[in-house]
Amino acid sequence: MDPETADLLIAFVEKVGLLRRDIQHRKELDKYEGRFARIEQMVSKLAEHVAQENPDLATALRGTWQYPARALAFRNAAHQKQVKKDQESGDP
C-alpha cells in the first residue's frame, strides 16, 4: 500500500475512533454499542489483512483505533514540526 493511502486509512480510523470516544463520554455508547462492535471487528480484520504486507501499518491501525486521541496528538505534533521546518527553510 502506498504511503498516502496508508495515511488516509489511519486518519479515517482515527476519526471513527474519536467519534466513538465522544459518544462514550456523552454516555450514549449503549445506543450504538452493536454498531461500534461491528466497526471494531472490521478494523481488526483490516489490520490482520494489512499485517501480511505491512505489519507496522497494522500496528498503527490497531493503536489508532484503541487510542485515537493519542494518535491525533502525535499526528498534530508531526505536522507542527513539519510546519516549523518549512518556515525555517523558507517554503510557503
MINU-139925 format. One record per atom (N, C-alpha, C, CB): residue in three letters; x, y, z. Coordinates in steps of 0.02 Angstrom, whole numbers. Glycine has a CB too. Example, Ala and Ser with C-alpha at 12.3 -4.5 7.8 and 13.67 -1.06 7.14 Angstrom:
BEGIN
<node><rest>ALA</rest><east>660</east><north>-284</north><up>390</up></node>
<node><rest>ALA</rest><east>615</east><north>-225</north><up>390</up></node>
<node><rest>ALA</rest><east>660</east><north>-165</north><up>390</up></node>
<node><rest>ALA</rest><east>565</east><north>-224</north><up>452</up></node>
<node><rest>SER</rest><east>642</east><north>-112</north><up>354</up></node>
<node><rest>SER</rest><east>684</east><north>-53</north><up>357</up></node>
<node><rest>SER</rest><east>645</east><north>2</north><up>394</up></node>
<node><rest>SER</rest><east>704</east><north>-30</north><up>286</up></node>
This chain:
BEGIN
<node><rest>MET</rest><east>43</east><north>-58</north><up>0</up></node>
<node><rest>MET</rest><east>0</east><north>0</north><up>0</up></node>
<node><rest>MET</rest><east>45</east><north>62</north><up>0</up></node>
<node><rest>MET</rest><east>-49</east><north>0</north><up>62</up></node>
<node><rest>ASP</rest><east>26</east><north>110</north><up>-41</up></node>
<node><rest>ASP</rest><east>68</east><north>170</north><up>-45</up></node>
<node><rest>ASP</rest><east>59</east><north>212</north><up>19</up></node>
<node><rest>ASP</rest><east>50</east><north>212</north><up>-108</up></node>
<node><rest>PRO</rest><east>109</east><north>252</north><up>36</up></node>
<node><rest>PRO</rest><east>107</east><north>290</north><up>99</up></node>
<node><rest>PRO</rest><east>48</east><north>338</north><up>105</up></node>
<node><rest>PRO</rest><east>170</east><north>329</north><up>107</up></node>
<node><rest>GLU</rest><east>27</east><north>369</north><up>50</up></node>
<node><rest>GLU</rest><east>-29</east><north>416</north><up>52</up></node>
<node><rest>GLU</rest><east>-94</east><north>380</north><up>70</up></node>
<node><rest>GLU</rest><east>-36</east><north>452</north><up>-15</up></node>
<node><rest>THR</rest><east>-105</east><north>321</north><up>41</up></node>
<node><rest>THR</rest><east>-165</east><north>282</north><up>56</up></node>
<node><rest>THR</rest><east>-163</east><north>259</north><up>129</up></node>
<node><rest>THR</rest><east>-171</east><north>222</north><up>9</up></node>
<node><rest>ALA</rest><east>-105</east><north>238</north><up>152</up></node>
<node><rest>ALA</rest><east>-97</east><north>216</north><up>221</up></node>
<node><rest>ALA</rest><east>-113</east><north>273</north><up>270</up></node>
<node><rest>ALA</rest><east>-26</east><north>190</north><up>234</up></node>
<node><rest>ASP</rest><east>-89</east><north>333</north><up>254</up></node>
<node><rest>ASP</rest><east>-103</east><north>391</north><up>297</up></node>
<node><rest>ASP</rest><east>-177</east><north>408</north><up>298</up></node>
<node><rest>ASP</rest><east>-63</east><north>452</north><up>273</up></node>
<node><rest>LEU</rest><east>-209</east><north>404</north><up>240</up></node>
<node><rest>LEU</rest><east>-281</east><north>417</north><up>237</up></node>
<node><rest>LEU</rest><east>-321</east><north>364</north><up>276</up></node>
<node><rest>LEU</rest><east>-305</east><north>418</north><up>164</up></node>
<node><rest>LEU</rest><east>-299</east><north>303</north><up>272</up></node>
<node><rest>LEU</rest><east>-333</east><north>249</north><up>308</up></node>
<node><rest>LEU</rest><east>-326</east><north>259</north><up>383</up></node>
<node><rest>LEU</rest><east>-304</east><north>180</north><up>288</up></node>
<node><rest>ILE</rest><east>-268</east><north>276</north><up>406</up></node>
<node><rest>ILE</rest><east>-257</east><north>288</north><up>477</up></node>
<node><rest>ILE</rest><east>-298</east><north>348</north><up>500</up></node>
<node><rest>ILE</rest><east>-182</east><north>300</north><up>491</up></node>
<node><rest>ALA</rest><east>-300</east><north>401</north><up>460</up></node>
<node><rest>ALA</rest><east>-340</east><north>460</north><up>477</up></node>
<node><rest>ALA</rest><east>-414</east><north>442</north><up>482</up></node>
<node><rest>ALA</rest><east>-330</east><north>516</north><up>426</up></node>
<node><rest>PHE</rest><east>-438</east><north>400</north><up>437</up></node>
<node><rest>PHE</rest><east>-508</east><north>379</north><up>439</up></node>
<node><rest>PHE</rest><east>-523</east><north>340</north><up>503</up></node>
<node><rest>PHE</rest><east>-525</east><north>336</north><up>377</up></node>
<node><rest>VAL</rest><east>-481</east><north>292</north><up>520</up></node>
<node><rest>VAL</rest><east>-491</east><north>252</north><up>581</up></node>
<node><rest>VAL</rest><east>-487</east><north>298</north><up>642</up></node>
<node><rest>VAL</rest><east>-437</east><north>196</north><up>586</up></node>
<node><rest>GLU</rest><east>-443</east><north>347</north><up>640</up></node>
<node><rest>GLU</rest><east>-438</east><north>395</north><up>695</up></node>
<node><rest>GLU</rest><east>-503</east><north>434</north><up>705</up></node>
<node><rest>GLU</rest><east>-380</east><north>444</north><up>682</up></node>
<node><rest>LYS</rest><east>-532</east><north>457</north><up>650</up></node>
<node><rest>LYS</rest><east>-594</east><north>496</north><up>654</up></node>
<node><rest>LYS</rest><east>-651</east><north>455</north><up>683</up></node>
<node><rest>LYS</rest><east>-613</east><north>523</north><up>585</up></node>
<node><rest>VAL</rest><east>-657</east><north>393</north><up>661</up></node>
<node><rest>VAL</rest><east>-710</east><north>350</north><up>687</up></node>
<node><rest>VAL</rest><east>-697</east><north>335</north><up>761</up></node>
<node><rest>VAL</rest><east>-715</east><north>284</north><up>646</up></node>
<node><rest>GLY</rest><east>-634</east><north>324</north><up>779</up></node>
<node><rest>GLY</rest><east>-616</east><north>312</north><up>848</up></node>
<node><rest>GLY</rest><east>-631</east><north>372</north><up>893</up></node>
<node><rest>GLY</rest><east>-543</east><north>294</north><up>854</up></node>
<node><rest>LEU</rest><east>-618</east><north>432</north><up>867</up></node>
<node><rest>LEU</rest><east>-634</east><north>493</north><up>904</up></node>
<node><rest>LEU</rest><east>-710</east><north>501</north><up>913</up></node>
<node><rest>LEU</rest><east>-605</east><north>555</north><up>869</up></node>
<node><rest>LEU</rest><east>-747</east><north>483</north><up>862</up></node>
<node><rest>LEU</rest><east>-820</east><north>485</north><up>866</up></node>
<node><rest>LEU</rest><east>-844</east><north>437</north><up>920</up></node>
<node><rest>LEU</rest><east>-852</east><north>468</north><up>799</up></node>
<node><rest>ARG</rest><east>-817</east><north>376</north><up>920</up></node>
<node><rest>ARG</rest><east>-835</east><north>327</north><up>971</up></node>
<node><rest>ARG</rest><east>-819</east><north>354</north><up>1041</up></node>
<node><rest>ARG</rest><east>-797</east><north>260</north><up>960</up></node>
<node><rest>ARG</rest><east>-761</east><north>385</north><up>1048</up></node>
<node><rest>ARG</rest><east>-741</east><north>412</north><up>1113</up></node>
<node><rest>ARG</rest><east>-788</east><north>468</north><up>1136</up></node>
<node><rest>ARG</rest><east>-669</east><north>438</north><up>1110</up></node>
<node><rest>ASP</rest><east>-807</east><north>512</north><up>1089</up></node>
<node><rest>ASP</rest><east>-853</east><north>566</north><up>1106</up></node>
<node><rest>ASP</rest><east>-921</east><north>539</north><up>1127</up></node>
<node><rest>ASP</rest><east>-861</east><north>613</north><up>1046</up></node>
<node><rest>ILE</rest><east>-945</east><north>490</north><up>1091</up></node>
<node><rest>ILE</rest><east>-1010</east><north>459</north><up>1109</up></node>
<node><rest>ILE</rest><east>-1005</east><north>426</north><up>1177</up></node>
<node><rest>ILE</rest><east>-1032</east><north>408</north><up>1056</up></node>
<node><rest>GLN</rest><east>-949</east><north>395</north><up>1191</up></node>
<node><rest>GLN</rest><east>-938</east><north>363</north><up>1256</up></node>
<node><rest>GLN</rest><east>-938</east><north>415</north><up>1312</up></node>
<node><rest>GLN</rest><east>-872</east><north>323</north><up>1256</up></node>
<node><rest>HIS</rest><east>-905</east><north>471</north><up>1300</up></node>
<node><rest>HIS</rest><east>-902</east><north>524</north><up>1352</up></node>
<node><rest>HIS</rest><east>-970</east><north>555</north><up>1365</up></node>
<node><rest>HIS</rest><east>-853</east><north>578</north><up>1331</up></node>
<node><rest>ARG</rest><east>-1013</east><north>555</north><up>1313</up></node>
<node><rest>ARG</rest><east>-1081</east><north>581</north><up>1322</up></node>
<node><rest>ARG</rest><east>-1128</east><north>529</north><up>1352</up></node>
<node><rest>ARG</rest><east>-1109</east><north>605</north><up>1256</up></node>
<node><rest>LYS</rest><east>-1101</east><north>471</north><up>1370</up></node>
<node><rest>LYS</rest><east>-1139</east><north>416</north><up>1400</up></node>
<node><rest>LYS</rest><east>-1194</east><north>391</north><up>1353</up></node>
<node><rest>LYS</rest><east>-1170</east><north>439</north><up>1466</up></node>
<node><rest>GLU</rest><east>-1181</east><north>392</north><up>1288</up></node>
<node><rest>GLU</rest><east>-1229</east><north>369</north><up>1239</up></node>
<node><rest>GLU</rest><east>-1205</east><north>307</north><up>1202</up></node>
<node><rest>GLU</rest><east>-1244</east><north>424</north><up>1190</up></node>
<node><rest>LEU</rest><east>-1151</east><north>278</north><up>1224</up></node>
<node><rest>LEU</rest><east>-1122</east><north>221</north><up>1188</up></node>
<node><rest>LEU</rest><east>-1168</east><north>161</north><up>1187</up></node>
<node><rest>LEU</rest><east>-1056</east><north>202</north><up>1220</up></node>
<node><rest>ASP</rest><east>-1210</east><north>154</north><up>1238</up></node>
<node><rest>ASP</rest><east>-1256</east><north>97</north><up>1241</up></node>
<node><rest>ASP</rest><east>-1300</east><north>93</north><up>1179</up></node>
<node><rest>ASP</rest><east>-1299</east><north>101</north><up>1304</up></node>
<node><rest>LYS</rest><east>-1321</east><north>151</north><up>1154</up></node>
<node><rest>LYS</rest><east>-1365</east><north>153</north><up>1095</up></node>
<node><rest>LYS</rest><east>-1331</east><north>126</north><up>1033</up></node>
<node><rest>LYS</rest><east>-1388</east><north>225</north><up>1082</up></node>
<node><rest>TYR</rest><east>-1266</east><north>136</north><up>1029</up></node>
<node><rest>TYR</rest><east>-1228</east><north>120</north><up>969</up></node>
<node><rest>TYR</rest><east>-1178</east><north>63</north><up>980</up></node>
<node><rest>TYR</rest><east>-1192</east><north>181</north><up>944</up></node>
<node><rest>GLU</rest><east>-1183</east><north>29</north><up>1035</up></node>
<node><rest>GLU</rest><east>-1134</east><north>-22</north><up>1053</up></node>
<node><rest>GLU</rest><east>-1126</east><north>-75</north><up>998</up></node>
<node><rest>GLU</rest><east>-1154</east><north>-55</north><up>1118</up></node>
<node><rest>GLY</rest><east>-1181</east><north>-99</north><up>971</up></node>
<node><rest>GLY</rest><east>-1178</east><north>-150</north><up>919</up></node>
<node><rest>GLY</rest><east>-1143</east><north>-126</north><up>856</up></node>
<node><rest>GLY</rest><east>-1248</east><north>-174</north><up>901</up></node>
<node><rest>ARG</rest><east>-1158</east><north>-65</north><up>837</up></node>
<node><rest>ARG</rest><east>-1126</east><north>-37</north><up>777</up></node>
<node><rest>ARG</rest><east>-1051</east><north>-29</north><up>786</up></node>
<node><rest>ARG</rest><east>-1158</east><north>31</north><up>759</up></node>
<node><rest>PHE</rest><east>-1032</east><north>-3</north><up>844</up></node>
<node><rest>PHE</rest><east>-961</east><north>6</north><up>856</up></node>
<node><rest>PHE</rest><east>-925</east><north>-60</north><up>865</up></node>
<node><rest>PHE</rest><east>-950</east><north>50</north><up>917</up></node>
<node><rest>ALA</rest><east>-959</east><north>-110</north><up>890</up></node>
<node><rest>ALA</rest><east>-929</east><north>-177</north><up>895</up></node>
<node><rest>ALA</rest><east>-915</east><north>-204</north><up>824</up></node>
<node><rest>ALA</rest><east>-976</east><north>-226</north><up>934</up></node>
<node><rest>ARG</rest><east>-962</east><north>-194</north><up>778</up></node>
<node><rest>ARG</rest><east>-951</east><north>-217</north><up>710</up></node>
<node><rest>ARG</rest><east>-896</east><north>-177</north><up>675</up></node>
<node><rest>ARG</rest><east>-1017</east><north>-211</north><up>669</up></node>
<node><rest>ILE</rest><east>-892</east><north>-112</north><up>690</up></node>
<node><rest>ILE</rest><east>-838</east><north>-72</north><up>662</up></node>
<node><rest>ILE</rest><east>-771</east><north>-97</north><up>689</up></node>
<node><rest>ILE</rest><east>-847</east><north>3</north><up>679</up></node>
<node><rest>GLU</rest><east>-769</east><north>-112</north><up>753</up></node>
<node><rest>GLU</rest><east>-707</east><north>-137</north><up>783</up></node>
<node><rest>GLU</rest><east>-686</east><north>-204</north><up>752</up></node>
<node><rest>GLU</rest><east>-715</east><north>-145</north><up>859</up></node>
<node><rest>GLN</rest><east>-735</east><north>-247</north><up>738</up></node>
<node><rest>GLN</rest><east>-720</east><north>-310</north><up>705</up></node>
<node><rest>GLN</rest><east>-690</east><north>-298</north><up>635</up></node>
<node><rest>GLN</rest><east>-783</east><north>-353</north><up>699</up></node>
<node><rest>MET</rest><east>-718</east><north>-249</north><up>599</up></node>
<node><rest>MET</rest><east>-693</east><north>-235</north><up>532</up></node>
<node><rest>MET</rest><east>-622</east><north>-204</north><up>535</up></node>
<node><rest>MET</rest><east>-740</east><north>-187</north><up>495</up></node>
<node><rest>VAL</rest><east>-610</east><north>-162</north><up>584</up></node>
<node><rest>VAL</rest><east>-543</east><north>-134</north><up>591</up></node>
<node><rest>VAL</rest><east>-493</east><north>-190</north><up>607</up></node>
<node><rest>VAL</rest><east>-541</east><north>-80</north><up>647</up></node>
<node><rest>SER</rest><east>-514</east><north>-236</north><up>648</up></node>
<node><rest>SER</rest><east>-471</east><north>-293</north><up>665</up></node>
<node><rest>SER</rest><east>-456</east><north>-336</north><up>604</up></node>
<node><rest>SER</rest><east>-503</east><north>-335</north><up>720</up></node>
<node><rest>LYS</rest><east>-508</east><north>-350</north><up>564</up></node>
<node><rest>LYS</rest><east>-498</east><north>-389</north><up>503</up></node>
<node><rest>LYS</rest><east>-453</east><north>-353</north><up>454</up></node>
<node><rest>LYS</rest><east>-566</east><north>-404</north><up>469</up></node>
<node><rest>LEU</rest><east>-464</east><north>-288</north><up>448</up></node>
<node><rest>LEU</rest><east>-422</east><north>-247</north><up>405</up></node>
<node><rest>LEU</rest><east>-349</east><north>-250</north><up>427</up></node>
<node><rest>LEU</rest><east>-447</east><north>-175</north><up>403</up></node>
<node><rest>ALA</rest><east>-338</east><north>-242</north><up>492</up></node>
<node><rest>ALA</rest><east>-269</east><north>-244</north><up>518</up></node>
<node><rest>ALA</rest><east>-237</east><north>-312</north><up>506</up></node>
<node><rest>ALA</rest><east>-269</east><north>-228</north><up>594</up></node>
<node><rest>GLU</rest><east>-276</east><north>-366</north><up>515</up></node>
<node><rest>GLU</rest><east>-249</east><north>-433</north><up>501</up></node>
<node><rest>GLU</rest><east>-230</east><north>-440</north><up>428</up></node>
<node><rest>GLU</rest><east>-300</east><north>-487</north><up>521</up></node>
<node><rest>HIS</rest><east>-271</east><north>-415</north><up>384</up></node>
<node><rest>HIS</rest><east>-258</east><north>-419</north><up>312</up></node>
<node><rest>HIS</rest><east>-196</east><north>-378</north><up>294</up></node>
<node><rest>HIS</rest><east>-318</east><north>-395</north><up>272</up></node>
<node><rest>VAL</rest><east>-192</east><north>-318</north><up>321</up></node>
<node><rest>VAL</rest><east>-136</east><north>-273</north><up>306</up></node>
<node><rest>VAL</rest><east>-71</east><north>-301</north><up>335</up></node>
<node><rest>VAL</rest><east>-150</east><north>-203</north><up>333</up></node>
<node><rest>ALA</rest><east>-75</east><north>-336</north><up>391</up></node>
<node><rest>ALA</rest><east>-15</east><north>-361</north><up>426</up></node>
<node><rest>ALA</rest><east>26</east><north>-408</north><up>382</up></node>
<node><rest>ALA</rest><east>-35</east><north>-397</north><up>489</up></node>
<node><rest>GLN</rest><east>-6</east><north>-440</north><up>334</up></node>
<node><rest>GLN</rest><east>30</east><north>-486</north><up>289</up></node>
<node><rest>GLN</rest><east>82</east><north>-448</north><up>247</up></node>
<node><rest>GLN</rest><east>-19</east><north>-523</north><up>243</up></node>
<node><rest>GLU</rest><east>65</east><north>-386</north><up>228</up></node>
<node><rest>GLU</rest><east>111</east><north>-347</north><up>187</up></node>
<node><rest>GLU</rest><east>148</east><north>-294</north><up>227</up></node>
<node><rest>GLU</rest><east>73</east><north>-315</north><up>131</up></node>
<node><rest>ASN</rest><east>115</east><north>-266</north><up>278</up></node>
<node><rest>ASN</rest><east>144</east><north>-210</north><up>314</up></node>
<node><rest>ASN</rest><east>126</east><north>-214</north><up>388</up></node>
<node><rest>ASN</rest><east>120</east><north>-143</north><up>284</up></node>
<node><rest>PRO</rest><east>165</east><north>-251</north><up>427</up></node>
<node><rest>PRO</rest><east>149</east><north>-259</north><up>499</up></node>
<node><rest>PRO</rest><east>149</east><north>-193</north><up>537</up></node>
<node><rest>PRO</rest><east>199</east><north>-306</north><up>530</up></node>
<node><rest>ASP</rest><east>191</east><north>-145</north><up>517</up></node>
<node><rest>ASP</rest><east>192</east><north>-80</north><up>552</up></node>
<node><rest>ASP</rest><east>127</east><north>-42</north><up>542</up></node>
<node><rest>ASP</rest><east>251</east><north>-38</north><up>527</up></node>
<node><rest>LEU</rest><east>100</east><north>-45</north><up>482</up></node>
<node><rest>LEU</rest><east>36</east><north>-12</north><up>469</up></node>
<node><rest>LEU</rest><east>-20</east><north>-46</north><up>508</up></node>
<node><rest>LEU</rest><east>20</east><north>-14</north><up>394</up></node>
<node><rest>ALA</rest><east>-18</east><north>-112</north><up>512</up></node>
<node><rest>ALA</rest><east>-69</east><north>-148</north><up>551</up></node>
<node><rest>ALA</rest><east>-66</east><north>-128</north><up>625</up></node>
<node><rest>ALA</rest><east>-58</east><north>-224</north><up>544</up></node>
<node><rest>THR</rest><east>-7</east><north>-121</north><up>652</up></node>
<node><rest>THR</rest><east>2</east><north>-99</north><up>721</up></node>
<node><rest>THR</rest><east>-25</east><north>-28</north><up>729</up></node>
<node><rest>THR</rest><east>75</east><north>-102</north><up>741</up></node>
<node><rest>ALA</rest><east>-10</east><north>15</north><up>681</up></node>
<node><rest>ALA</rest><east>-34</east><north>84</north><up>684</up></node>
<node><rest>ALA</rest><east>-111</east><north>87</north><up>681</up></node>
<node><rest>ALA</rest><east>-5</east><north>125</north><up>626</up></node>
<node><rest>LEU</rest><east>-141</east><north>45</north><up>640</up></node>
<node><rest>LEU</rest><east>-214</east><north>44</north><up>636</up></node>
<node><rest>LEU</rest><east>-245</east><north>22</north><up>702</up></node>
<node><rest>LEU</rest><east>-237</east><north>-4</north><up>580</up></node>
<node><rest>ARG</rest><east>-218</east><north>-30</north><up>731</up></node>
<node><rest>ARG</rest><east>-244</east><north>-55</north><up>796</up></node>
<node><rest>ARG</rest><east>-236</east><north>-1</north><up>850</up></node>
<node><rest>ARG</rest><east>-208</east><north>-120</north><up>817</up></node>
<node><rest>GLY</rest><east>-177</east><north>28</north><up>852</up></node>
<node><rest>GLY</rest><east>-163</east><north>80</north><up>903</up></node>
<node><rest>GLY</rest><east>-207</east><north>141</north><up>893</up></node>
<node><rest>GLY</rest><east>-90</east><north>99</north><up>901</up></node>
<node><rest>THR</rest><east>-218</east><north>160</north><up>831</up></node>
<node><rest>THR</rest><east>-260</east><north>218</north><up>817</up></node>
<node><rest>THR</rest><east>-332</east><north>205</north><up>838</up></node>
<node><rest>THR</rest><east>-257</east><north>236</north><up>743</up></node>
<node><rest>TRP</rest><east>-356</east><north>145</north><up>827</up></node>
<node><rest>TRP</rest><east>-424</east><north>128</north><up>848</up></node>
<node><rest>TRP</rest><east>-430</east><north>128</north><up>924</up></node>
<node><rest>TRP</rest><east>-445</east><north>60</north><up>820</up></node>
<node><rest>GLN</rest><east>-381</east><north>100</north><up>958</up></node>
<node><rest>GLN</rest><east>-385</east><north>95</north><up>1031</up></node>
<node><rest>GLN</rest><east>-374</east><north>163</north><up>1064</up></node>
<node><rest>GLN</rest><east>-333</east><north>45</north><up>1056</up></node>
<node><rest>TYR</rest><east>-329</east><north>203</north><up>1037</up></node>
<node><rest>TYR</rest><east>-311</east><north>267</north><up>1068</up></node>
<node><rest>TYR</rest><east>-312</east><north>323</north><up>1016</up></node>
<node><rest>TYR</rest><east>-241</east><north>263</north><up>1101</up></node>
<node><rest>PRO</rest><east>-371</east><north>341</north><up>992</up></node>
<node><rest>PRO</rest><east>-374</east><north>391</north><up>938</up></node>
<node><rest>PRO</rest><east>-348</east><north>460</north><up>959</up></node>
<node><rest>PRO</rest><east>-444</east><north>397</north><up>914</up></node>
<node><rest>ALA</rest><east>-359</east><north>480</north><up>1020</up></node>
<node><rest>ALA</rest><east>-336</east><north>546</north><up>1042</up></node>
<node><rest>ALA</rest><east>-260</east><north>549</north><up>1043</up></node>
<node><rest>ALA</rest><east>-364</east><north>563</north><up>1112</up></node>
<node><rest>ARG</rest><east>-228</east><north>495</north><up>1064</up></node>
<node><rest>ARG</rest><east>-155</east><north>492</north><up>1064</up></node>
<node><rest>ARG</rest><east>-129</east><north>494</north><up>992</up></node>
<node><rest>ARG</rest><east>-131</east><north>428</north><up>1099</up></node>
<node><rest>ALA</rest><east>-161</east><north>458</north><up>947</up></node>
<node><rest>ALA</rest><east>-140</east><north>458</north><up>877</up></node>
<node><rest>ALA</rest><east>-147</east><north>528</north><up>848</up></node>
<node><rest>ALA</rest><east>-183</east><north>408</north><up>836</up></node>
<node><rest>LEU</rest><east>-201</east><north>562</north><up>864</up></node>
<node><rest>LEU</rest><east>-211</east><north>630</north><up>840</up></node>
<node><rest>LEU</rest><east>-157</east><north>677</north><up>867</up></node>
<node><rest>LEU</rest><east>-281</east><north>656</north><up>859</up></node>
<node><rest>ALA</rest><east>-141</east><north>669</north><up>930</up></node>
<node><rest>ALA</rest><east>-89</east><north>712</north><up>961</up></node>
<node><rest>ALA</rest><east>-22</east><north>702</north><up>927</up></node>
<node><rest>ALA</rest><east>-83</east><north>696</north><up>1036</up></node>
<node><rest>PHE</rest><east>-4</east><north>639</north><up>913</up></node>
<node><rest>PHE</rest><east>60</east><north>626</north><up>879</up></node>
<node><rest>PHE</rest><east>59</east><north>653</north><up>808</up></node>
<node><rest>PHE</rest><east>75</east><north>551</north><up>879</up></node>
<node><rest>ARG</rest><east>3</east><north>646</north><up>774</up></node>
<node><rest>ARG</rest><east>-2</east><north>672</north><up>706</up></node>
<node><rest>ARG</rest><east>2</east><north>748</north><up>705</up></node>
<node><rest>ARG</rest><east>-68</east><north>648</north><up>673</up></node>
<node><rest>ASN</rest><east>-30</east><north>780</north><up>753</up></node>
<node><rest>ASN</rest><east>-27</east><north>853</north><up>758</up></node>
<node><rest>ASN</rest><east>45</east><north>876</north><up>773</up></node>
<node><rest>ASN</rest><east>-74</east><north>879</north><up>812</up></node>
<node><rest>ALA</rest><east>78</east><north>840</north><up>817</up></node>
<node><rest>ALA</rest><east>148</east><north>858</north><up>834</up></node>
<node><rest>ALA</rest><east>193</east><north>852</north><up>773</up></node>
<node><rest>ALA</rest><east>174</east><north>814</north><up>891</up></node>
<node><rest>ALA</rest><east>184</east><north>799</north><up>735</up></node>
<node><rest>ALA</rest><east>224</east><north>790</north><up>674</up></node>
<node><rest>ALA</rest><east>209</east><north>845</north><up>624</up></node>
<node><rest>ALA</rest><east>210</east><north>721</north><up>643</up></node>
<node><rest>HIS</rest><east>146</east><north>863</north><up>618</up></node>
<node><rest>HIS</rest><east>127</east><north>917</north><up>573</up></node>
<node><rest>HIS</rest><east>159</east><north>983</north><up>594</up></node>
<node><rest>HIS</rest><east>51</east><north>924</north><up>569</up></node>
<node><rest>GLN</rest><east>158</east><north>998</north><up>659</up></node>
<node><rest>GLN</rest><east>188</east><north>1060</north><up>684</up></node>
<node><rest>GLN</rest><east>263</east><north>1061</north><up>671</up></node>
<node><rest>GLN</rest><east>173</east><north>1068</north><up>759</up></node>
<node><rest>LYS</rest><east>296</east><north>1004</north><up>679</up></node>
<node><rest>LYS</rest><east>368</east><north>1001</north><up>665</up></node>
<node><rest>LYS</rest><east>381</east><north>1016</north><up>592</up></node>
<node><rest>LYS</rest><east>396</east><north>932</north><up>684</up></node>
<node><rest>GLN</rest><east>338</east><north>988</north><up>548</up></node>
<node><rest>GLN</rest><east>346</east><north>1000</north><up>476</up></node>
<node><rest>GLN</rest><east>334</east><north>1073</north><up>459</up></node>
<node><rest>GLN</rest><east>298</east><north>955</north><up>436</up></node>
<node><rest>VAL</rest><east>284</east><north>1104</north><up>489</up></node>
<node><rest>VAL</rest><east>270</east><north>1175</north><up>477</up></node>
<node><rest>VAL</rest><east>329</east><north>1217</north><up>499</up></node>
<node><rest>VAL</rest><east>205</east><north>1196</north><up>514</up></node>
<node><rest>LYS</rest><east>356</east><north>1203</north><up>557</up></node>
<node><rest>LYS</rest><east>413</east><north>1240</north><up>583</up></node>
<node><rest>LYS</rest><east>474</east><north>1232</north><up>537</up></node>
<node><rest>LYS</rest><east>430</east><north>1217</north><up>655</up></node>
<node><rest>LYS</rest><east>484</east><north>1170</north><up>515</up></node>
<node><rest>LYS</rest><east>540</east><north>1156</north><up>470</up></node>
<node><rest>LYS</rest><east>531</east><north>1193</north><up>403</up></node>
<node><rest>LYS</rest><east>546</east><north>1080</north><up>457</up></node>
<node><rest>ASP</rest><east>471</east><north>1195</north><up>377</up></node>
<node><rest>ASP</rest><east>456</east><north>1230</north><up>315</up></node>
<node><rest>ASP</rest><east>467</east><north>1305</north><up>323</up></node>
<node><rest>ASP</rest><east>386</east><north>1216</north><up>293</up></node>
<node><rest>GLN</rest><east>447</east><north>1332</north><up>381</up></node>
<node><rest>GLN</rest><east>456</east><north>1403</north><up>393</up></node>
<node><rest>GLN</rest><east>530</east><north>1422</north><up>398</up></node>
<node><rest>GLN</rest><east>419</east><north>1423</north><up>457</up></node>
<node><rest>GLU</rest><east>568</east><north>1378</north><up>429</up></node>
<node><rest>GLU</rest><east>639</east><north>1392</north><up>436</up></node>
<node><rest>GLU</rest><east>676</east><north>1388</north><up>369</up></node>
<node><rest>GLU</rest><east>671</east><north>1342</north><up>485</up></node>
<node><rest>SER</rest><east>651</east><north>1344</north><up>324</up></node>
<node><rest>SER</rest><east>684</east><north>1338</north><up>259</up></node>
<node><rest>SER</rest><east>657</east><north>1387</north><up>208</up></node>
<node><rest>SER</rest><east>675</east><north>1267</north><up>234</up></node>
<node><rest>GLY</rest><east>603</east><north>1423</north><up>227</up></node>
<node><rest>GLY</rest><east>576</east><north>1474</north><up>182</up></node>
<node><rest>GLY</rest><east>523</east><north>1447</north><up>134</up></node>
<node><rest>GLY</rest><east>631</east><north>1505</north><up>144</up></node>
<node><rest>ASP</rest><east>502</east><north>1386</north><up>141</up></node>
<node><rest>ASP</rest><east>450</east><north>1359</north><up>99</up></node>
<node><rest>ASP</rest><east>382</east><north>1386</north><up>119</up></node>
<node><rest>ASP</rest><east>449</east><north>1282</north><up>101</up></node>
<node><rest>PRO</rest><east>338</east><north>1399</north><up>71</up></node>
<node><rest>PRO</rest><east>271</east><north>1425</north><up>89</up></node>
<node><rest>PRO</rest><east>227</east><north>1374</north><up>120</up></node>
<node><rest>PRO</rest><east>237</east><north>1453</north><up>28</up></node>
